[in-house]
C-alpha cells in the first residue's frame, strides 16, 4: 500500500474517512461535508461543488481521480461533471466534487452522503517532441465512432 497523508478540515469532523468498501475495490467513497443543518438540492440539470472536508498529500508521480458512484448514476442520474476529476500531487486544498443531476427529479445532498469515489493512480509524464509526420497506423486519423458504435454494426 502507498501511504497518503490526509488532513481532515474543521467542517469534515465526524464524517467517515474514505475507505475501500470491499477487498478488491479500486476506489474509496468520498462523503459530503455540507453542514448538518443544511442540504444542497440539485434540480434536474443543476450542478454544484460539494465539499468533502478532506485534503490529501499525494506522493510525487501519483494523481487522485474523482469518479462517479455507479449507483447514483443509475438510480438518480447524478454523476461527477468533470469525470474523472484530477487531484494533482502538488495540490493541498480541499477535495471538492462537482456533481450534476442528469435525472428527472431533484437530488438532495445531505451531510455524510457518499457522493463520489477517490482512486489513486500512478502518472507517467511525457516529453513532447516536434515532428513533421507521425508513424502510420491502420486506424490513421479516424476517430469519434470510426471503430463502430455497437456489436451489430459491421
Phi, psi and omega in degrees: 000145180263123180287135176232120179283137177232159174230125175272123179280160186307316183283358176260358180303136177089349179278151176295134176289151176304138181209152175285129185271351174213166185301324183249017179297140178274331185240158175249136181288138174258140181255152178283130179254044174283154180303147182298330182263018183221172176205160176249124179255117177263109175291161175306130181087351183272157177226157179204151174270118183256124179286153177247348182070022186224136171235148182228161175237098181280148173292151176304140180091007178232159172226159170249132177256135176260116185238158178292159169266129187298324180295319177297319181295314183291311189273329181243349183075022182257132183215175176273124188295312181261059189273131351279142172284149182247131170253114181284157183297336181263006178274132182239007180274181180294139172283125176243151181240122177272104178265146173227144181256102174270002180283182182259352180240154174301147178240129183257126176257117179249161179306132177088351179297136177281114192248342183197176176243149176247120179240124179262129185224149173289152180233131174262134175264149182238162173247119178283133181237122180294141177211155180279335179209158178256153177298131180297153175220166179299318182287323181066225182263010179290135181208188176046067176093006183294339179265007179104157182254343178205170180288348181275346179277146183255000000 
